[in-house]
Amino acid sequence: MARGRHKIFLGMAAGVGKTYRMLQEGQAEAEAGRDVVIGYLEAHQRLDTIAQAVGLETVPRRGFTYRGNRVEEMNLPGVLSRAPELALIDELAHTNAPGGEHGKRYEDVEDVLAAGIDVYSTVNVQHLESLNDLVCEMTGVRVRETIPDGILASADEVVLVDVTPQSLIERMQAGKVYKPEAVQSALDNFFKIENLSALREVALRQVAEEVEAKRIPSSGGLESRPRSDRLVETTVPQQIGERLLALVTPHPRAQRIVRRAWRSAQRLGAELDILWVQARDDLDEEERDQIEALRRLASVLGAHLLVERGDDVAVVAQRVVRERGITYVLMGTPRERGAFSRLLRPSLTHRLLRALPGIDLRIVADRTLAAERSAANRQLERPQEPRLLPERTGAEPPGVMMESIAGRLQRKLALEFPRENER
């Protein structure tokens, strides 16, 4: 059975008209004689959207009880049993209530496509997994529901539903997006005009990249082969093409490095490996949780997480680069090191440059860290009240001042000589 075709309507934010456009095109297909059903529609009580669905058959939803509440989800067995030519399925990034076939709606859509049914679906650009950190930096909002970028990349067609930020704000003020009581809060937070402008730029760039990727014809080489074949062949050094390596540690900021590295890999048409050099066995609970989060992220993005034992990140990275044919290495922003540690041992960045001649090395800027440092600098720049040294009473026991100096020196050395995997 031939796989169904997938068309995704992509927008910069809620309210741009993705669902409306999907229904419009669904109506046009039905008028042309095709068998079209609504698999799932979330109209958000928008009258214009509801009007567009009139006349189209809707597959009844399926109910679940979740945390004592009754929720309705797409009826996947019902859609498959109905077997239309085209199913309209809204909100691709939605998380399903427990009890269904899959945890995410995009997984339901994969089943529908596998059954030979064409699908029209909708999603906003901020739900792409690799853009999660970027969107958070731009808007201050962390999007919790994401889809793998591969879902968008594998779509047969991506349609950008675009409006200007000012037009969207006017629609919101007119009550066409949210209920009146929720409008001002939305405008004061996520829907600020500067946020919408940035998201629009991201959406335009994303669609341009998708078009460019589909424009380049396949020559029957590595990229045209099944992914399983490419994974086998790319485990040996490649003389042509690019392969990226991201160096990470068990830290929340590591996920940002992975997402940035993955987007770079996509632009280069390259595979991505993720390397963690494990220097010790006694990981605490937070570190174990971070490694598990990296495993999940690598699985979603289609990258490969490598865990290698070793005491020197540069030495292990040199071996992995040689074995896997890496051409491009990415790492996080190095932590600041004191004068003593710089004299005794070169930084990881300098050791990598020496160990990897001919390999591009990129440091991924951490904007959140920069903001923290800027705030700390502003605090230091505030005028300080003059402090007077206390008078010595003569009652202090001998050695108190020397112990104080020794304590400060110990704390300074502890800061300047971190563990190897933190350098």
N, C-alpha and C positions, 0 to 999 in steps of 0.2 A: 504494500500500500504506500502510495506517495505521501510524503509529509505535507501538511498544510502550510500555507504561506502566512507569514506574520507581518502585520503592519502596525507600527507603534506611533502613536501621536504624542510627541514630546513637547513639554512646556517649561517655562522658567519658574512658574509658581501656580498655586491654586487660583482658579478664576480666569485663566487666559482663554478658555473655551475648548479645551482638549476633548472633553466628553461630548460637547455640543457638535464639534466637527466630526467625531467618530460616528455619532448618530446620523448626522447629515449624510455621510458617505454610505452608511449602512442602509439608509432609506433609498439612496440612489441605486445601490446594488439590488435591493428588493424590487424596485420599479423596473430594473433591467431583467427581472425574471429569476433571480437567484433566491435560494432558500436561506433566509437570514433570521436569526433569533438573537435575543439579548440574553447572554449567559449571566451577566451581573451588571447592574447599573446602580451607581451611587449619585443620585441627582442633587442631593443636599437641599432639597425643597426649592430648587431654582425653577421657576415656572417655565422659562424659555427652554431649559433642558428637558423638562418633563414633556413639553409639547412636541419636541423632536422625536420622542419615543413612541408617540401615538401611532398605532397601526402595526407595530412590530411585535411579534410573539415574544413573550418572556418566559424563560424556563423558571418554574417556581424555585424559590430559595430553600435551603435546608437549615433547620434550626438546631442549635446546640445550647447546652447549659454550661456556662462558664462563670465560676465564682458566684454562683447563686443567681446569675442573670441569664436571661434568654437572649441569644444572639443569632443572627441569620447570616449565613455564608453562601457562596456560590455552590450550587448543586452539581458537583463534577459528574457523578454517575448519571444524573438527569441529562446533562449536556451531551455526554457520550452516547446515551441511549437514544436521544432525539436525533443525533447525527445530522445536523444541518450542513449546508455548504459553507456558511460563514457564521461565526459566533462573535458577538460584541461583548468584550469583557473589560470592565472598568477597573482602575486602580491596581496596576500590575504589582506594586510594591507592598500591597496589603499583607499583614500577618494573619493567618487563619486561626480561629479558635481551636483548641485541642479537640481531637476526636475525628477530624477529617483525614483524608488520604495524605495530605501534605501540610507542612508548616507554613508555606508561603504560596500566595496566589500565582506567582510566576511559575511555580512547579506544577500547579493545576493546568496552566496554559500549555506547558510542555506536553502534558498528557493529551490535551485536546489537539495540538498540532500533530502529535505522533499518530493520532487516529485519522489523519487525513483531512481534518477540518481547518479551514482558514480562520484566522483570528485577527480582529482589530482590538488593540488595547491602548491604555493611556498610562503615562508616568511623567513625573516632574524630574528635571535634571538633577535636583539635589538628592534624589534617591539613589544615584549611582554610587556604588561602594567606593570607588577610587577617588570620588570628589568629596567624601564625607568630611575630611579635615579642612579642605579648602572652603567649603560652604560654612563650616563652623567658624572659621577665621573671619569670613566676610560678614556673616550675619549675627554671630554670637549664639546661634541655635544649633545644637547637636541633633541631627536627624537620626532617629532610631531605626526606622524601617528602610532597608536598602535592598537593592538587587545587584547581582553580579553584572559587571560591565559587559560580560560576554553575551548576556541576553539581548542588549541593544545591538552589539556587534553582529550577532547572528540573525537579526531581523532582516526580512527581505526588503523592507522599506521603512524608513523613518521620516515622519512628517513633522516639521517644526510648526507648532501653532504659536504665532508670535503677535504680541501687542506691545505698545510702548509702555514703560512704567507709569507714565501719567494717565494713560487710558485705563490701565488696571486699577489705579487708585480711584479714578472717577467711577468706575464700575462698583468698587467696594463702597464708596460713599453713597451711591445710589441704592445700596442694599441688594445688589445682584450677585454677591459672592457669599457673604456671611449674614447672619441675623443682625439687626441694627445694634443690639446691645454688645455685640462682639467686634464691631467694626473699628472703634477707636483704639481698642487694645491691640488689634492686629496692625493698625497703621503706626502705632507707637513702637512696635517691636519688629517682627519679621518683615513687614511690608513697608518699611521705610524706603523712600525713593532711591537712596544710594544702594540699598541691598538689592532692590529689584533691578537696577541698572547693571550691577555686577553679575547677578544671576542670568540676566538676559545675554550678557556677553559670553558667559560660560556655555549657555545653551546653544548660541550661534556657533561658537567654536567647536562644541561637541559634534553638532550635525555636520559641520564642514569636514571634520576629521573622519566621520563615518562615510561621507560621500567620497573623500579622497581614497580611503581604504578600499572602497568597492569599485572605484574607477580604475585602479591598477589591475590589469588583467593577470590571471594566473598563467604561469608559463609551464605548469606541470612539475615545478620543482618542489622543494620541501614544504612550502606554504600550502600547496594544493593537496597534500596527502592527509589521511586521517590523523587526528591529534595523537592517537596512541603510537602511530608509526613515527611521528615527529619526535615524541618524547624519547623513544628508543634511540633514534639516530642522533639526537642532540646531547646524549650523555657522553659523546666523544668530542674532542676538540674540533671546531669548525674553522675552516680557513676563510670562508666567505660568510658575511652576515654578522649580526651582533648577538651577544648574549650578556645579560646584565646580572650582577651580583649585588645584593643589598646586605650590608653588615648590620646586625641588630643585637640588642641585649634584652633581657626580660624586664622591660620598662614600658609604661603606657605610650611614651613618645615613639616607640619602635613602629607602631602601626602606621603612624604618619609617614615614616621613611618608606615603609613597604608600599603604601598607596602612591607616593610620589614616584617611586622606582617603577611600579607597574605602569603608570601612565607614560613614563619615558619609554618603557619597553614596547608599549602599544604603538607609540609614534615611530619607533624604529623597526617595528615588525619583528621583535625579538622575544625570546623566552626569558623568564625571570627566575633566578635562584635566590633564596634567602638563607643566609648563613648566621648561625649562632654558635660561637665557640664556647663550649661548656668547660669551665676551669675547675669546677668542684661539684660534688654530689649533694651537699647539704643545702638544697634550695628551700627557701621559706615558702609559705603558702601563696603569698602575693606573686613571687617569681614563677611558681608553677602555674598560677592562673594566667599570667601574662604569656607564657609559652603556649598554653592551650588556646588563648585568644589569637596568637600568631598562627597557630595551626589552622584554626577555623578561617581566618582571613586569607591565608594562602590557598586554602581549598576553594573559597568563594571566587577568588581572582584567577585561579588556575596557575598559581606559581608553585614552586617546589621549596619546602622548608628543609634545610640541611642542618643537622645537629652534629657537630664534630667536637671530640675531646681535644684539649690542648691548653697550654699555659700562655702561649703567645699568639695573639690574634693575627699578627702580620705573617707569622710562619705558616699557620693553618690556612689563611687566606691565599697565600702564595701557592700552596699545594692544590687547593680547590680550583683556583683560577687556571692552573696548568691542566688539571684533569678534565675540567668541563668546558674549556675553550672560552673562558670569560673575556670579554673585550671592554667592559665598562663596570666600574665598581662605585657604589654609592654608600655613604655612611652618614651618620648623624653629626650634629655640631659637636666638636670635641669640648669637653669640659675644661675650664680654665685650670692651668697648672702653675704652681709656684716656681720661684727661681731655683730652689734646691732640686726639685724633681726634674726640671728641664736640664739642669747640669748633669745629673746622674744618668738620665736615660732620655733619648729622643722621644717625642710624642708618637702616638700610633699613626698619625697622618704622615709624618716623615718616614717612619719605618715602612709603611705601605708604599710610599713613593719609591723607596730604595728597593723594596722586594718585588715590585711589579713594574719594571721598565716597559714602556710601550703600552701600558694599560691606562685608560682615562680614569681619573679619580674625581668624583664629585661629592661635595659636602652639601647635604640637604639643610637649608636654613631652617631654624626653629623659630617661627615668629612669636610663639607663645613665650619662649624663653627670653627673646629680645624684649618683649613687653614687660616681663618680670624684672629684667635688669634695668630697663628704663625707669620703672617705678622705684626701684631701689636707689638709682642714681639721684632721682628727684628728692628722695628722702634724705640722702646724704648732703644735698645742696642746700637744704633748709638751714637758716641761721641757727646756731647752737648757743645756748646760754653759757657764759663762761663758768667753768667749774673751779672751785677753790680746793686745793689739796687740804685734807684734814691735818690739824696740828698733831704732831707726834706727842703722845702723852708720856712716853717712856715706859709705859706698862706693857707694850707689845713684847711677846716672847721673842728671843733671838731666832732668826731664820725665817720669820713670817714673810718678809719681802722677797727673799730668795725663793721660797716655795711658790709665791705668786708668779714670779718671773718664769720659774720652771714649768708651772702649769700652763701659762700662755704659750710657751715654746712647744710643749707637747701637743696642744691643740693645733698650732700652726703646722707642725710636721704631719699630724693626722690628716689635715686638709690637703697638704701638698703631695702626699704619697698614698693615693687611693688604691683600691684593689685593681689588679690588672684588667679585669673585664669592665671596669668603669672608665678607663682612660680613653 
